[in-house]
Amino acid sequence: MKKSFLYACIGAVFMVSCKKEIEKISDTFKDTVSSSETPAVEQDSVKKDSVVKKESVPPAMQENGFYNALVLPKDKKMRDSIYAEFSKKYNERERYAILALNRLDSKNKWNADTLVVPAKIDTTLMAYSPFPMQLDVLSGVKKFVIFSYPIQAYGVYSNGSLVKWGPTSMGKKSAQTTRGLTFANWKKKLSISTVSSEWKLPYNFNIHNIGGIGWHQYDLPGYPASHSCLRLLMKDAQWLYSYADTWILNPGGATTKAKGTPVMVFGDYKWGGRKPWRKLLEDPNANNISVEEMTKLLEPNVDKMIKEQDNREKVADSIKTAKAMAVPVEKPAEAPAN
């Protein structure tokens, strides 16, 4: 009887829903003891050499409420079993979306003790957007990218309509990303980090030239971990690389003639606190940023954004016209002499 109980103590892992049970979930995984066959006894009363090893069985995934919690054990064997069940239940795109909601990439998929899992999976992520779908204050701004420190997420707006959002890992506490309004500068498909030559940065888009800060693909471990840059998933980095506009430099490249797409970083992360996306388990709107909050944040900067936008369009048009005029017109071939 005692043997069966000890096995239950070691191997018991379960899924909990986002209702009353989830209120007890914390960021630190706690083993749950349950057994329908044996009475409760102290672990210390069972001899270690009496343990009978058996195959671990992954827990069933519950589907109650808007979000559910997949609790992950520390034991690697149990984790592997749960991941096998996770992969069986969800296809590749669904797994990608679930990890994105937890600010994780596939490399760091188990860098958490609990995963927040939507009851219904939207692989576009738009159903879970923390950003407002429409912002009238940005109706005159053709392209805009915003990064939220509090919830470690970015959003993209075109004329006030949200067209994309996703996870990010911003500057760690000792190397925080600069806040405020800035503009996209230059881009490069593969950059080498100035911190370490071993760090390759795919689809790098610089937003602070002197500080060397930009967005690019790199590890998403589920918390702010960068050296000031804005880390993205590979697909998001590729998308933003094509979406945003670069600066336009004057001849010689020493000065800027026109600025690129406006970018804003705002807010503060609660260092050492509960990860913001975990709050979705109790309240599906916990991470939502209101229209009023966004409007108050952006309104003082809109005129500057539009001014730089108009200037860039004029500069781009003049360059296009100049190039068209510089193209020599081919003369018609002369008829051969008779």
C-alpha positions as CSV (number, residue, x, y, z in Angstrom):
1,M,0.0,0.0,0.0
2,K,2.8,2.4,0.9
3,K,4.6,1.6,-2.3
4,S,1.6,2.7,-4.3
5,F,1.3,5.8,-2.4
6,L,4.9,6.9,-2.9
7,Y,4.5,6.4,-6.6
8,A,1.5,8.6,-6.5
9,C,3.4,11.3,-4.7
10,I,6.2,11.3,-7.3
11,G,4.2,11.0,-10.4
12,A,1.0,12.9,-9.7
13,V,0.6,15.8,-12.1
14,F,-2.7,17.3,-13.2
15,M,-4.4,19.9,-15.4
16,V,-6.5,22.5,-13.6
17,S,-9.1,24.8,-15.1
18,C,-9.3,28.6,-14.8
19,K,-12.1,28.5,-12.3
20,K,-11.9,28.1,-8.5
21,E,-9.0,25.5,-8.6
22,I,-6.7,27.9,-10.5
23,E,-6.8,30.4,-7.7
24,K,-4.3,28.3,-5.9
25,I,-1.8,28.1,-8.8
26,S,1.4,30.1,-8.3
27,D,4.4,30.6,-10.5
28,T,6.2,28.0,-8.5
29,F,5.0,24.5,-9.3
30,K,3.8,22.5,-6.2
31,D,3.5,18.7,-6.3
32,T,-0.1,17.6,-5.7
33,V,-0.7,14.4,-3.8
34,S,-3.7,12.3,-4.6
35,S,-4.6,8.6,-4.3
36,S,-7.9,6.8,-4.3
37,E,-6.4,3.5,-3.1
38,T,-4.3,4.3,0.0
39,P,-4.7,6.4,3.1
40,A,-2.5,9.5,3.6
41,V,1.0,8.8,5.2
42,E,4.1,10.9,5.5
43,Q,6.7,10.6,2.6
44,D,9.5,10.1,5.1
45,S,7.9,6.9,6.4
46,V,8.4,5.2,3.1
47,K,11.8,3.6,2.3
48,K,13.5,4.9,-0.8
49,D,14.5,1.4,-1.9
50,S,10.9,0.3,-1.9
51,V,9.8,2.5,-4.8
52,V,8.5,0.7,-7.8
53,K,9.2,2.5,-11.1
54,K,6.3,2.6,-13.6
55,E,5.6,4.5,-16.8
56,S,4.2,8.0,-16.0
57,V,0.8,8.9,-17.4
58,P,0.2,12.4,-18.7
59,P,-2.8,14.2,-17.2
60,A,-5.9,14.8,-19.2
61,M,-6.4,18.4,-20.5
62,Q,-9.5,20.1,-19.2
63,E,-11.4,22.5,-21.3
64,N,-13.3,24.9,-19.0
65,G,-13.5,28.6,-19.2
66,F,-11.6,30.9,-21.5
67,Y,-8.1,29.7,-20.5
68,N,-6.9,26.6,-18.8
69,A,-3.6,25.8,-17.0
70,L,-1.3,23.1,-18.0
71,V,0.9,22.4,-14.9
72,L,4.4,21.1,-15.8
73,P,6.4,18.9,-13.4
74,K,10.1,19.4,-12.8
75,D,10.9,15.8,-13.5
76,K,12.2,15.5,-17.1
77,K,10.6,12.2,-17.8
78,M,7.2,13.5,-16.8
79,R,7.7,16.6,-18.8
80,D,8.5,14.5,-21.9
81,S,5.4,12.5,-21.4
82,I,3.3,15.6,-21.0
83,Y,4.8,17.1,-24.1
84,A,4.0,14.0,-26.1
85,E,0.4,14.4,-25.1
86,F,0.5,18.1,-25.8
87,S,1.9,17.4,-29.3
88,K,-0.8,14.8,-29.9
89,K,-3.6,17.1,-28.8
90,Y,-2.5,20.2,-30.7
91,N,-1.0,20.6,-34.1
92,E,2.1,22.6,-34.9
93,R,0.3,26.0,-35.5
94,E,-1.7,25.5,-32.3
95,R,1.3,24.8,-30.2
96,Y,3.1,27.8,-31.7
97,A,0.1,30.0,-30.6
98,I,0.0,28.6,-27.1
99,L,3.7,29.1,-26.6
100,A,3.4,32.6,-28.0
101,L,0.7,33.5,-25.4
102,N,3.2,32.4,-22.8
103,R,6.0,34.5,-24.3
104,L,7.9,31.4,-25.3
105,D,9.5,29.9,-28.4
106,S,9.9,26.2,-29.1
107,K,13.4,26.2,-27.8
108,N,12.2,27.4,-24.4
109,K,8.9,25.6,-24.4
110,W,9.4,24.1,-20.9
111,N,10.9,27.2,-19.4
112,A,7.8,27.6,-17.2
113,D,6.0,25.6,-14.6
114,T,2.6,26.4,-15.9
115,L,1.3,27.1,-19.5
116,V,-1.8,29.2,-20.1
117,V,-3.8,27.4,-22.7
118,P,-6.9,28.9,-24.5
119,A,-10.0,26.7,-24.5
120,K,-10.4,27.6,-28.1
121,I,-7.2,28.1,-30.2
122,D,-6.9,31.0,-32.7
123,T,-3.6,30.5,-34.5
124,T,-3.6,34.1,-35.6
125,L,-3.6,35.2,-31.9
126,M,-6.0,38.1,-32.8
127,A,-8.7,36.7,-30.6
128,Y,-6.4,37.2,-27.6
129,S,-5.1,40.6,-28.4
130,P,-4.4,42.8,-25.4
131,F,-4.3,45.8,-27.7
132,P,-7.5,47.6,-28.9
133,M,-8.6,46.5,-32.3
134,Q,-9.3,50.1,-33.4
135,L,-7.7,53.4,-32.3
136,D,-9.2,56.5,-33.8
137,V,-6.3,58.6,-32.5
138,L,-4.0,56.8,-35.1
139,S,-6.4,57.1,-38.1
140,G,-3.9,59.4,-39.8
141,V,-0.9,57.3,-39.1
142,K,-0.2,54.8,-41.9
143,K,2.2,52.6,-40.0
144,F,2.9,52.3,-36.2
145,V,4.6,49.7,-34.0
146,I,4.2,49.7,-30.2
147,F,5.9,47.6,-27.5
148,S,4.4,47.2,-24.0
149,Y,6.8,46.5,-21.2
150,P,4.1,45.5,-18.7
151,I,2.8,42.6,-20.8
152,Q,5.8,41.9,-23.0
153,A,3.9,42.2,-26.2
154,Y,4.0,44.3,-29.4
155,G,1.2,45.6,-31.6
156,V,1.1,47.0,-35.2
157,Y,-1.4,49.5,-36.4
158,S,-2.2,50.7,-39.9
159,N,-4.4,53.8,-40.0
160,G,-5.7,53.0,-36.5
161,S,-6.6,49.3,-37.2
162,L,-4.7,46.6,-35.4
163,V,-3.2,44.3,-38.0
164,K,-0.8,42.2,-35.9
165,W,0.4,41.6,-32.4
166,G,2.7,39.1,-30.7
167,P,5.1,38.2,-27.9
168,T,8.4,39.9,-27.1
169,S,11.2,39.7,-24.6
170,M,12.5,43.1,-23.9
171,G,15.5,44.4,-21.9
172,K,16.2,42.7,-18.6
173,K,16.2,44.8,-15.3
174,S,19.8,45.7,-15.6
175,A,19.6,46.7,-19.3
176,Q,16.1,48.0,-19.9
177,T,14.9,49.1,-23.3
178,T,14.6,52.8,-23.8
179,R,11.0,54.1,-23.4
180,G,9.3,56.7,-25.5
181,L,8.7,57.5,-29.2
182,T,11.4,56.8,-31.7
183,F,11.6,55.9,-35.4
184,A,12.8,52.9,-37.4
185,N,16.3,53.4,-38.8
186,W,18.2,50.8,-40.8
187,K,17.7,47.1,-41.2
188,K,19.8,44.0,-41.9
189,K,18.8,40.4,-42.5
190,L,21.6,39.1,-40.3
191,S,23.4,41.3,-37.8
192,I,26.1,40.4,-35.2
193,S,25.5,41.6,-31.7
194,T,27.9,44.3,-30.3
195,V,27.7,42.5,-26.9
196,S,29.0,39.2,-28.2
197,S,30.2,38.2,-31.7
198,E,28.6,34.8,-31.1
199,W,25.1,36.2,-31.0
200,K,23.5,36.2,-34.5
201,L,20.5,38.5,-34.9
202,P,18.2,37.6,-37.8
203,Y,16.0,40.3,-39.4
204,N,17.4,43.1,-37.2
205,F,15.6,46.4,-37.5
206,N,17.4,49.2,-35.6
207,I,15.4,51.9,-33.7
208,H,18.1,53.5,-31.7
209,N,21.2,53.9,-33.8
210,I,23.7,55.1,-31.2
211,G,22.5,52.7,-28.6
212,G,22.4,49.8,-31.0
213,I,18.8,48.9,-30.0
214,G,16.5,47.2,-32.4
215,W,14.0,44.3,-32.8
216,H,15.1,41.0,-34.2
217,Q,14.6,37.3,-33.8
218,Y,16.2,35.7,-30.6
219,D,15.2,33.5,-27.7
220,L,11.9,34.1,-26.0
221,P,12.3,32.5,-22.5
222,G,9.1,33.9,-21.0
223,Y,10.4,37.0,-19.3
224,P,12.4,40.2,-20.2
225,A,15.9,38.8,-20.9
226,S,17.6,40.9,-23.6
227,H,20.4,43.4,-23.4
228,S,18.0,46.3,-24.3
229,C,16.8,44.9,-27.7
230,L,13.3,43.7,-28.5
231,R,13.3,40.0,-29.2
232,L,10.8,38.4,-31.5
233,L,9.7,35.1,-32.8
234,M,11.3,34.4,-36.2
235,K,8.0,34.7,-38.2
236,D,7.2,38.0,-36.4
237,A,10.7,39.4,-37.1
238,Q,10.4,38.5,-40.8
239,W,7.0,40.1,-41.0
240,L,8.1,43.4,-39.3
241,Y,11.3,43.4,-41.4
242,S,9.1,43.7,-44.6
243,Y,6.4,45.9,-43.0
244,A,8.3,48.8,-41.5
245,D,10.0,51.7,-43.4
246,T,13.6,52.6,-42.9
247,W,15.1,56.1,-42.7
248,I,16.3,58.0,-45.7
249,L,19.8,59.5,-45.4
250,N,21.2,62.5,-47.2
251,P,24.0,62.0,-49.7
252,G,27.0,60.7,-47.9
253,G,25.0,59.1,-45.2
254,A,26.0,61.4,-42.4
255,T,22.6,62.9,-41.7
256,T,18.9,61.8,-41.8
257,K,16.7,63.3,-44.5
258,A,13.6,61.4,-43.5
259,K,12.7,59.1,-40.6
260,G,11.2,55.7,-40.8
261,T,8.1,54.0,-39.2
262,P,7.3,55.5,-35.7
263,V,7.9,53.1,-32.8
264,M,6.9,53.5,-29.2
265,V,8.1,51.5,-26.1
266,F,6.1,52.2,-22.9
267,G,5.3,51.1,-19.4
268,D,7.1,49.2,-16.6
269,Y,7.4,45.5,-15.9
270,K,6.7,44.2,-12.4
271,W,10.1,42.6,-11.7
272,G,9.8,39.6,-9.5
273,G,6.0,39.6,-9.7
274,R,3.6,37.1,-11.2
275,K,3.9,36.9,-15.0
276,P,1.1,39.0,-16.4
277,W,-0.3,36.4,-18.8
278,R,-0.9,34.1,-15.8
279,K,-3.6,36.5,-14.7
280,L,-5.6,35.4,-17.8
281,L,-6.5,32.2,-15.9
282,E,-8.7,34.3,-13.5
283,D,-9.6,37.1,-15.8
284,P,-9.5,36.8,-19.7
285,N,-9.2,40.6,-19.9
286,A,-6.5,41.0,-17.4
287,N,-3.8,42.1,-19.9
288,N,-6.1,44.3,-22.0
289,I,-5.0,47.9,-22.6
290,S,-8.0,50.2,-22.9
291,V,-8.7,52.6,-25.8
292,E,-8.7,55.4,-23.2
293,E,-5.2,54.4,-21.9
294,M,-3.8,54.1,-25.4
295,T,-5.3,57.4,-26.6
296,K,-3.9,59.2,-23.6
297,L,-0.5,57.7,-24.3
298,L,-0.4,58.4,-28.0
299,E,-2.3,61.6,-28.5
300,P,0.7,63.9,-27.5
301,N,2.9,62.2,-30.2
302,V,0.5,61.9,-33.1
303,D,1.3,65.3,-34.7
304,K,5.0,64.4,-34.7
305,M,4.3,61.0,-36.3
306,I,2.2,62.5,-39.0
307,K,4.7,65.3,-39.7
308,E,7.5,62.8,-40.1
309,Q,5.3,60.5,-42.2
310,D,4.4,63.4,-44.6
311,N,8.1,64.4,-44.9
312,R,9.2,60.8,-45.7
313,E,6.6,60.5,-48.4
314,K,7.7,63.8,-50.0
315,V,11.4,62.8,-49.8
316,A,10.6,59.3,-51.2
317,D,8.6,60.8,-54.1
318,S,11.3,63.3,-55.0
319,I,13.9,60.5,-55.0
320,K,11.7,58.4,-57.2
321,T,11.1,61.3,-59.6
322,A,14.9,62.1,-59.8
323,K,15.7,58.5,-60.6
324,A,13.1,58.4,-63.3
325,M,14.5,61.6,-64.9
326,A,18.0,60.2,-64.7
327,V,17.2,57.2,-66.8
328,P,18.5,57.9,-70.4
329,V,15.9,57.6,-73.2
330,E,17.1,55.1,-75.7
331,K,17.3,56.5,-79.2
332,P,15.6,54.6,-82.0
333,A,17.9,52.5,-84.2
334,E,18.9,54.2,-87.5
335,A,17.7,52.6,-90.7
336,P,20.5,50.8,-92.6
337,A,21.8,52.6,-95.7
338,N,20.6,51.3,-99.0
